[in-house]
Every structure is written in C-alpha cells, then in structure tokens.
Amino acid sequence: MVIEQGWLAGARRVPSPNCDARPDGEVSLLLLHSISLPPGVFGGDAIERLFTNRLDPSAHPFFAAIQGLRVSAHLLIRRDGECVQFVPFQRRAWHAGRSRWHDGTRWRTALNDFAIGIELEGDEVSPYTAAQYERLAEVAGALLAAYPALDATRIAGHAEVAPLRKSDPGPAFDWAYWRQRLATQPAPG
C-alpha cells in the first residue's frame, strides 16, 4: 500500500468536512477505534453519513440521539477489508475526543493534533474479520513507512487513551494476532 499526498492509494474517498489543519503537522500516534451504526449493525452507509454530516436522525432512534455530532476519522476498514478514507492523513480528523496518552516521555492531550484515527467496522464484542486484520496490518505498515515518528510502540486503542469514556476497539480485538500480522509487513524504505 502506498500513501500519496495524504491519501491511501486504493481507498475509496469520501471527504468529510469534519477536519482541519494539524497545528504542528505532527503525525506520531495511530489510534484504533470501532464503530457500527446503528450499534451492532454492520454494512450500509450510516457511518459514511455520520462522518459527512448527512445522517438522517429520523432513520433510527440511535441516530436521533447523536444528531448534531460532528466527528470523523481518517480511515474506516469495513468487515470485508474495504478501506474508506474521509480525511487526508496530514489533516486533523475529529476522532479522539477528551483523551490523554503517554508518549514515552510525557502525558499528552489534544490527541487529534498528532494522531491518525482508524475505525474498524465492529461493535467491540463481535470478532473482527480476517480481512480487517490483514488490511489494518497493511495500512499500518504503509503509515509506519510514510511517517517516521510512528513506530509499533505508538499504536493505541481508544480505550487506552480514554479509559473512563471509551472501550473500543474492545475485547473482541485480538491485539496479539494483529501485532503478529503487522510484524509480517515489509520493512519501511
């Protein structure tokens, strides 16, 4: 996989207005999330509609509860491994919320300023698919090659950076298996 001008080659582009400039241009954290809309339902276009501010609040009771929410992620990896990109990697997507992360030296907040957000289509309890693990490893390998400040120690789950608020990607995400898949990716450069 190749990243060209902040876009993942081969990913379907669905530009989101929910982004802005990174204050310092830094990319040094890969943050993994999970999402399903409505909760527990896979497929459909609700996630894309949420990230592009086109979600119909009358289409489902849960959608009414999140009406007006302005969020995005850089990338969504669907159950079949399809990648959908909403925000170029060099821009700030709005995915981390109130979070904090220790970068090995200090505690940091405002994680959207320097994190790339990847959503896995999932609900935290259903097993993720082999296609998702494989695609995530490929994408992470490309990001590690493109952004020198990223390395395998700078990858976290949303639950790790916001433990009192979030639980994703959840207990269904097999970190050991995914890290094994990541280790099989070609070395950067």
C-alpha positions in Angstrom: 0.0 0.0 0.0 1.2 3.5 -0.8 0.2 6.9 0.6 0.1 9.7 -2.0 -0.4 13.3 -0.8 -2.0 12.1 2.4 -4.4 9.6 0.7 -4.1 5.8 0.8 -3.9 4.5 -2.8 -6.8 2.2 -3.5 -9.0 3.5 -0.6 -12.4 4.8 -1.6 -12.5 8.6 -0.9 -15.5 10.1 0.9 -14.2 13.5 2.0 -15.5 14.7 5.4 -15.9 18.4 6.3 -15.1 17.4 9.9 -11.4 18.1 9.8 -9.0 21.0 10.0 -5.2 21.7 9.9 -2.9 20.0 12.3 -1.4 22.7 14.5 2.2 21.4 14.1 1.9 19.0 11.3 3.0 16.2 13.6 1.9 12.6 13.0 3.1 10.4 15.8 0.2 8.2 17.1 -2.0 5.6 15.4 -5.3 5.4 17.3 -7.7 2.4 16.7 -11.4 2.6 17.1 -14.5 0.6 16.4 -17.9 1.8 15.1 -21.2 0.3 13.9 -24.3 2.3 13.1 -26.8 1.7 14.5 -24.9 -0.1 17.2 -24.4 -3.8 16.4 -25.4 -3.4 12.8 -22.8 -3.8 10.0 -23.0 -2.7 6.4 -24.9 0.2 5.0 -23.9 3.8 4.6 -24.7 5.2 8.1 -21.0 5.5 9.1 -20.2 7.5 5.9 -23.3 9.6 6.5 -22.2 10.3 10.1 -18.7 11.4 9.1 -20.1 13.6 6.3 -22.9 15.2 8.5 -25.7 13.6 6.4 -27.1 11.1 8.9 -30.9 11.3 8.9 -32.0 11.5 12.6 -35.4 10.0 11.8 -33.9 6.8 10.2 -33.2 5.2 13.6 -33.8 6.2 17.3 -30.0 6.0 17.9 -29.4 8.5 15.1 -31.7 11.0 16.8 -29.6 10.6 19.9 -26.4 11.6 18.1 -27.9 14.3 15.9 -25.5 17.2 15.5 -22.4 15.2 16.4 -19.5 16.4 14.2 -16.9 13.6 14.1 -14.7 11.9 11.6 -11.8 9.5 11.2 -9.0 9.3 8.7 -10.0 5.8 7.6 -12.7 3.2 8.0 -11.9 -0.5 7.5 -15.1 -2.4 6.7 -15.8 -6.0 7.6 -14.7 -7.1 4.1 -11.4 -5.2 4.3 -12.5 -2.3 2.1 -10.9 1.0 3.1 -12.8 4.2 3.0 -10.8 7.4 3.6 -12.5 10.5 4.9 -9.6 12.8 5.8 -6.1 13.1 4.3 -3.5 11.9 6.9 -1.8 15.3 7.1 -5.0 16.9 8.3 -6.6 16.6 11.7 -9.7 14.3 11.9 -12.0 14.6 14.9 -12.0 11.2 16.5 -10.2 11.1 19.8 -12.3 13.4 22.0 -11.2 14.0 25.5 -8.2 11.7 25.8 -4.7 11.5 27.0 -1.7 9.4 26.1 1.8 8.9 27.5 4.2 9.1 24.5 7.1 7.5 26.4 8.3 10.9 27.7 5.2 12.9 28.8 1.5 12.9 29.0 -0.2 14.5 26.1 -3.8 15.7 25.4 -5.4 17.0 22.3 -4.6 13.8 20.6 -6.3 14.7 17.3 -3.5 17.2 16.8 -1.0 14.3 16.1 -3.0 11.1 15.8 -4.3 9.2 12.8 -7.7 7.7 13.6 -8.7 4.4 12.1 -12.2 3.0 12.6 -12.8 -0.7 12.3 -16.4 -1.6 11.5 -17.3 -3.5 14.6 -19.1 -3.5 17.9 -16.4 -4.5 20.4 -17.9 -7.9 21.1 -18.3 -9.5 17.7 -15.0 -10.9 16.4 -13.3 -8.8 13.8 -12.7 -10.4 10.4 -9.5 -11.8 9.0 -9.9 -9.3 6.1 -9.9 -6.4 8.7 -6.8 -7.6 10.5 -5.0 -8.1 7.2 -6.0 -4.7 5.8 -5.2 -3.0 9.1 -1.7 -4.5 9.1 -1.1 -3.4 5.5 -2.4 0.2 6.3 -0.3 0.4 9.5 2.8 -0.8 7.6 2.2 2.0 5.0 1.7 4.6 7.7 4.9 3.5 9.5 6.8 3.8 6.3 5.3 7.3 5.5 5.6 8.9 8.9 8.9 8.4 10.6 7.6 9.5 14.1 5.3 6.4 14.1 6.5 3.0 15.2 4.9 -0.1 16.7 5.0 1.4 20.2 3.0 4.4 19.1 -0.2 2.5 18.3 -3.1 2.5 20.9 -6.8 1.7 21.2 -9.3 4.4 22.0 -10.0 2.6 25.4 -6.3 3.1 26.3 -6.4 6.8 25.9 -9.9 7.4 27.3 -10.5 4.5 29.7 -13.3 6.1 31.6 -15.2 7.1 28.5 -14.4 4.5 25.8 -13.9 0.8 25.4 -13.1 0.4 21.7 -11.9 -1.4 19.8 -13.0 -3.7 22.7 -12.2 -7.2 24.0 -13.1 -8.7 20.6 -10.0 -7.1 19.0 -7.1 -9.5 19.2 -4.1 -7.3 19.7 -1.5 -10.1 19.8 -2.8 -11.6 16.5 -2.9 -8.1 14.9 0.7 -7.2 16.1 1.8 -10.6 14.6 0.2 -9.6 11.3 1.9 -6.2 11.5 5.3 -7.8 12.0 5.0 -9.6 8.7 4.7 -6.4 6.8 7.7 -5.3 4.7 10.1 -3.1 6.5 9.8 0.7 5.7 12.0 2.0 3.0 
